[in-house]
Protein backbone atom coordinates (compact mmCIF):
# COMPACT_ATOMS: atom_id res chain seq x y z
CA UNK A 1 0.00 0.00 0.00
CA UNK A 2 1.44 3.36 -0.94
CA UNK A 3 0.46 5.97 1.60
CA UNK A 4 1.18 9.64 1.02
CA UNK A 5 3.59 9.63 3.97
CA UNK A 6 5.47 6.53 2.83
CA UNK A 7 5.13 6.03 -0.92
CA UNK A 8 7.89 3.42 -1.12
CA UNK A 9 6.07 0.80 0.94
CA UNK A 10 3.89 -0.73 -1.77
CA UNK A 11 3.61 -4.49 -1.24
CA UNK A 12 1.06 -7.23 -1.15
CA UNK A 13 1.85 -8.01 2.50
CA UNK A 14 0.64 -4.59 3.61
CA UNK A 15 -2.51 -4.88 1.51
CA UNK A 16 -3.17 -8.33 2.95
CA UNK A 17 -2.86 -6.84 6.44
CA UNK A 18 -5.57 -4.34 5.52
CA UNK A 19 -7.81 -7.23 4.47
CA UNK A 20 -7.13 -9.07 7.73
CA UNK A 21 -7.75 -6.02 9.92
CA UNK A 22 -9.72 -3.39 7.97
CA UNK A 23 -10.95 -1.46 11.03
CA UNK A 24 -7.46 -1.40 12.51
CA UNK A 25 -6.04 -0.02 9.25
CA UNK A 26 -8.39 2.95 9.09
CA UNK A 27 -6.47 5.39 11.25
CA UNK A 28 -3.17 4.64 9.51
CA UNK A 29 -4.80 5.44 6.17
CA UNK A 30 -6.26 8.70 7.50
CA UNK A 31 -9.84 7.45 7.52
CA UNK A 32 -10.46 8.19 11.19
CA UNK A 33 -10.76 6.00 14.26
CA UNK A 34 -14.00 4.02 14.55
CA UNK A 35 -15.72 3.67 17.88
CA UNK A 36 -16.54 0.16 19.01
CA UNK A 37 -19.92 -0.09 17.31
CA UNK A 38 -18.49 1.10 14.00
CA UNK A 39 -15.61 -1.34 14.31
CA UNK A 40 -18.09 -4.20 14.81
CA UNK A 41 -19.96 -3.15 11.65
CA UNK A 42 -16.79 -3.10 9.54
CA UNK A 43 -15.51 -6.42 10.87
CA UNK A 44 -18.91 -8.09 10.53
CA UNK A 45 -19.29 -7.10 6.88
CA UNK A 46 -15.79 -8.32 6.10
CA UNK A 47 -16.49 -11.78 7.54
CA UNK A 48 -20.25 -12.26 6.86
CA UNK A 49 -22.14 -12.08 3.60
CA UNK A 50 -25.16 -10.21 4.97
CA UNK A 51 -25.12 -7.75 7.86
CA UNK A 52 -27.96 -5.62 9.24
CA UNK A 53 -27.43 -2.54 11.43
CA UNK A 54 -30.21 -1.49 13.77
CA UNK A 55 -32.01 1.77 13.01
CA UNK A 56 -30.75 3.45 16.17
CA UNK A 57 -27.14 3.05 14.97
CA UNK A 58 -27.75 3.98 11.33
CA UNK A 59 -26.03 7.40 11.56
CA UNK A 60 -22.82 5.90 12.92
CA UNK A 61 -23.35 3.10 10.43
CA UNK A 62 -23.28 5.54 7.52
CA UNK A 63 -19.88 6.85 8.69
CA UNK A 64 -18.58 3.29 8.93
CA UNK A 65 -20.16 2.21 5.62
CA UNK A 66 -18.49 5.06 3.74
CA UNK A 67 -15.04 4.13 4.98
CA UNK A 68 -15.75 0.44 4.57
CA UNK A 69 -16.62 1.13 0.92
CA UNK A 70 -13.21 2.70 0.35
CA UNK A 71 -11.36 -0.01 2.24
CA UNK A 72 -13.15 -2.74 0.29
CA UNK A 73 -12.45 -1.18 -3.08
CA UNK A 74 -8.83 -0.26 -2.38
CA UNK A 75 -7.76 -3.41 -0.54
CA UNK A 76 -9.01 -5.93 -3.08
CA UNK A 77 -7.89 -3.83 -6.03
CA UNK A 78 -4.39 -3.48 -4.58
CA UNK A 79 -4.30 -7.27 -4.21
CA UNK A 80 -5.02 -7.66 -7.90
CA UNK A 81 -8.70 -8.62 -7.64
CA UNK A 82 -11.62 -6.92 -9.36
CA UNK A 83 -13.74 -5.19 -6.74
CA UNK A 84 -17.00 -3.27 -6.89
CA UNK A 85 -19.10 -1.39 -4.36
CA UNK A 86 -22.75 -0.80 -5.23
CA UNK A 87 -24.57 1.67 -2.99
CA UNK A 88 -28.25 2.56 -2.89
CA UNK A 89 -30.84 4.28 -0.72
CA UNK A 90 -34.48 5.30 -0.73
CA UNK A 91 -33.81 8.49 -2.73
CA UNK A 92 -31.03 9.90 -4.86
CA UNK A 93 -30.75 13.00 -2.68
CA UNK A 94 -30.25 10.91 0.42
CA UNK A 95 -27.65 8.78 -1.30
CA UNK A 96 -25.67 11.81 -2.51
CA UNK A 97 -25.81 13.86 0.69
CA UNK A 98 -25.50 11.14 3.33
CA UNK A 99 -23.49 8.10 2.23
CA UNK A 100 -21.62 9.68 -0.66
CA UNK A 101 -21.07 12.82 1.35
CA UNK A 102 -19.19 10.67 3.86
CA UNK A 103 -17.38 8.76 1.11
CA UNK A 104 -16.22 12.04 -0.44
CA UNK A 105 -14.98 13.41 2.89
CA UNK A 106 -13.11 10.20 3.68
CA UNK A 107 -11.66 9.99 0.17
CA UNK A 108 -10.13 13.47 0.38
CA UNK A 109 -8.81 12.87 3.91
CA UNK A 110 -7.21 9.51 3.14
CA UNK A 111 -3.42 9.29 3.22
CA UNK A 112 -3.24 7.38 -0.05
CA UNK A 113 -1.44 8.55 -3.19
CA UNK A 114 -3.66 10.12 -5.82
CA UNK A 115 -2.81 7.47 -8.39
CA UNK A 116 -4.07 4.70 -6.11
CA UNK A 117 -7.14 6.54 -4.79
CA UNK A 118 -8.94 6.50 -8.12
CA UNK A 119 -11.10 9.11 -9.83
CA UNK A 120 -13.98 10.44 -7.72
CA UNK A 121 -17.19 11.83 -9.19
CA UNK A 122 -20.42 12.78 -7.38
CA UNK A 123 -21.59 9.21 -6.76
CA UNK A 124 -18.89 7.19 -8.48
CA UNK A 125 -15.30 6.21 -7.78
CA UNK A 126 -13.31 4.44 -10.48
CA UNK A 127 -10.00 2.67 -9.99
CA UNK A 128 -8.85 0.35 -12.75
CA UNK A 129 -10.56 -1.93 -15.23
CA UNK A 130 -13.48 -3.70 -13.54
CA UNK A 131 -13.08 -1.96 -10.17
CA UNK A 132 -15.31 0.89 -9.03
CA UNK A 133 -17.85 2.15 -6.50
CA UNK A 134 -21.17 3.52 -7.71
CA UNK A 135 -24.37 4.95 -6.27
CA UNK A 136 -27.67 4.02 -7.94
CA UNK A 137 -31.33 4.28 -6.96
CA UNK A 138 -33.33 2.11 -9.38
CA UNK A 139 -37.08 2.62 -9.59
CA UNK A 140 -39.58 -0.21 -9.93
CA UNK A 141 -38.97 -1.86 -13.28
CA UNK A 142 -35.33 -0.70 -13.40
CA UNK A 143 -33.84 -3.65 -11.55
CA UNK A 144 -31.48 -4.20 -14.48
CA UNK A 145 -29.47 -1.21 -13.23
CA UNK A 146 -28.12 -3.58 -10.58
CA UNK A 147 -27.21 -6.15 -13.21
CA UNK A 148 -23.70 -6.28 -14.58
CA UNK A 149 -21.97 -5.13 -11.40
CA UNK A 150 -20.25 -8.48 -10.98
CA UNK A 151 -16.66 -8.86 -9.80
CA UNK A 152 -14.47 -11.15 -7.71
CA UNK A 153 -15.32 -9.07 -4.64
CA UNK A 154 -18.59 -7.13 -4.43
CA UNK A 155 -19.95 -5.04 -1.58
CA UNK A 156 -23.56 -3.80 -1.60
CA UNK A 157 -24.47 -0.99 0.83
CA UNK A 158 -28.14 -0.13 1.37
CA UNK A 159 -28.74 3.06 3.38
CA UNK A 160 -32.12 3.36 5.15
CA UNK A 161 -32.80 -0.22 4.13
CA UNK A 162 -36.18 -0.29 5.87
CA UNK A 163 -37.47 2.18 3.28
CA UNK A 164 -36.28 0.54 0.06
CA UNK A 165 -38.75 -1.34 -2.10
CA UNK A 166 -39.01 -5.05 -2.75
CA UNK A 167 -37.67 -4.46 -6.27
CA UNK A 168 -34.31 -3.43 -4.84
CA UNK A 169 -34.23 -6.48 -2.59
CA UNK A 170 -34.89 -8.66 -5.62
CA UNK A 171 -32.18 -6.86 -7.58
CA UNK A 172 -29.67 -7.56 -4.80
CA UNK A 173 -30.63 -11.24 -4.84
CA UNK A 174 -29.88 -11.28 -8.56
CA UNK A 175 -26.54 -9.58 -8.02
CA UNK A 176 -25.54 -12.20 -5.46
CA UNK A 177 -25.77 -14.91 -8.11
CA UNK A 178 -22.11 -14.50 -9.02
CA UNK A 179 -18.87 -13.75 -7.19
CA UNK A 180 -18.19 -13.12 -3.51
CA UNK A 181 -20.94 -10.64 -2.60
CA UNK A 182 -21.32 -9.04 0.84
CA UNK A 183 -24.34 -6.90 1.78
CA UNK A 184 -24.65 -4.20 4.46
CA UNK A 185 -28.18 -3.09 5.36
CA UNK A 186 -28.31 0.15 7.38
CA UNK A 187 -31.48 0.84 9.34
CA UNK A 188 -32.88 -2.62 8.70
CA UNK A 189 -35.18 -4.52 11.04
CA UNK A 190 -33.62 -7.57 12.63
CA UNK A 191 -33.70 -10.59 10.36
CA UNK A 192 -33.03 -14.30 10.61
CA UNK A 193 -31.13 -14.19 7.29
CA UNK A 194 -28.54 -11.62 8.33
CA UNK A 195 -25.86 -11.12 10.93
CA UNK A 196 -27.29 -8.33 13.07
CA UNK A 197 -25.10 -5.63 14.61
CA UNK A 198 -27.06 -4.26 17.58
N, C-alpha and C positions, 0 to 999 in steps of 0.2 A: 504494500500500500504506500503510495507516495503522499505524504502529507506536506502541506505548505512549509512546515517548519523543518522537515527532514526529507527532501525530495529524493535522496539517494536510496532510501530503504524501501525499494519496491520488490517484494518477493511473495511467493505463494504462501509461505509459512505465516506471514503477518495477516494475509487475507483469510487464511484458514482459522486463525485465532479470532478474527472478527466473527466468523460463522459460528465458532464454538461459544463465544461469549459476546453476543451483539450488544446487550445492555451495558456490559462493562467496557465496551469499546467506544461508547458514545462520547464520553467526556474527552477522551484523547483526540477524537475527530472534530471536536468543537461543537458537538450537537447538544450539549447540555448534560446535566446530571439528573436522571429520572428518580423520582421518589419511589418508594417500595411498590405501590400499586402499579405504577407505570412500568417498572421493571418486570413485574409479574406478567403484564400484558405482552411485552416484547418477547419474553422467554417462552410464554405459552404458545404464541403464534409460531415461533421458530420450531417448536417441537410437536405441535398438534395441527391437524389439518383444518379444524374448524373451531374458532374461539369466539365466545360471546362476552361482551362487557356490559355490565348492568348499567341501566339508565343513569343512576346517580353518579357514576364515574365517567360518563361519556365525555365531559369536557377535558379531563385529564387524559382520557383515552384518545382524543383527537390529537393532542400534543404528542403522545407516544406513537400513534399511528403514522403521523407525518414523518417522524424520524425513523421509524421502522421501515417505511416505504423507501427511504433513501438507503438505509443499511442493506435492505434486501437487494435492491437494484445494484448497488455498488459492489457488495461482497461477491455475489454470484458472478457478476460480469468480470470482476478482477480475477476470478478463478477460472475464467474461460468458458463459463456456461451462459446460455441465453437466459435472460431474466426479464420478466415483465411484471408491472404493478398496475392493476386496473382498479380505479377508485370510482365510487358512485355515491349518490345521496338522493334525498327526496326531491331537491330542486338544484338547478344549475347554479343559482346565486349562492346557496348554502355551500355547495361543493367548492366554488371559487373562493369564497370569503373565509370559510372555516378551515377545512382540511388543506386546501391548496395554499391558503394564506400561511398556514404553519409550515407546509413543505417549502414554500418560497423563503420564509425567514430562516429555516434550518439550512437550506441549500446555500444561502449567501453567507451564513455564519460558519459553515463547515471548513475545517482546516484540511482541505483536499485541493490538489492542484487543479487549475481550470480545465486542463485537458482530460482529466479523469472524472470531473464532476458531470460532464455532459452539457447539453444545450437546453436551457430552461425557457419554456414559454408559459402562457397563463395557466393552463392546466395540462401541461405535457412536459416531460423531461426525456430527452433522447440521448442514449450513450452511443453504442455501436450498432452494427447490423443485428436486428432481432432483439434488442434490449431497450426497453423504454418504460416509462410510467405515464399513464394517461387518465384523465378524468372524463367520464361520460355519464349522461343521465338519459337512458333510453326511455321512450314513452311506450305505452302498450302498442304492440305490433312492430316494435323496433328492436326486438330481442337480438336480431342478427348483428347489432352493433357490438354485442359482447363476443360474437363469433370471431375467430381468427386470431385472438390474443393468446395463442398457445406458445409455450416455451418450455425449456427444461425445468425452470423454476418460476412459478407464477404466484403472486400474492394478490388477493382481492380484498379491498377495504370498502366496507359499506358503512357510511356515516348515517346516524339516525335510522338504523336498520328497521326499527319498529314502524316507520312510516313509509317504507318502500313497498311497491306493489308486488303481487304474486308473479308478474311477468319478469321482474328482475330476479326473483328467487329462481325461477325456471331457467333464466339465462345463465345464472351462475352454475346451476346443475349441469347445463350443457358444456360450459367452459371446463368443468372439472373432469370431463371425459378423457382428456389427454394431459400428460405431464404430471409433475409434482405441484399440485395446487393447494395453497393454504388460504383460508378465508377468515377475516376479522370482521365481526359484526358489532358495531358500536351502538349502544342504546337498544339492545335486543333483549326481549324477555328470555328468561331462563329456558333452556331447551334440553331435551334428553339426547339430542344429536350433536351437541357441541360441548367443548370444554369451557365451562363458565368461569370467568374471573370476577369474583364478587367485589 
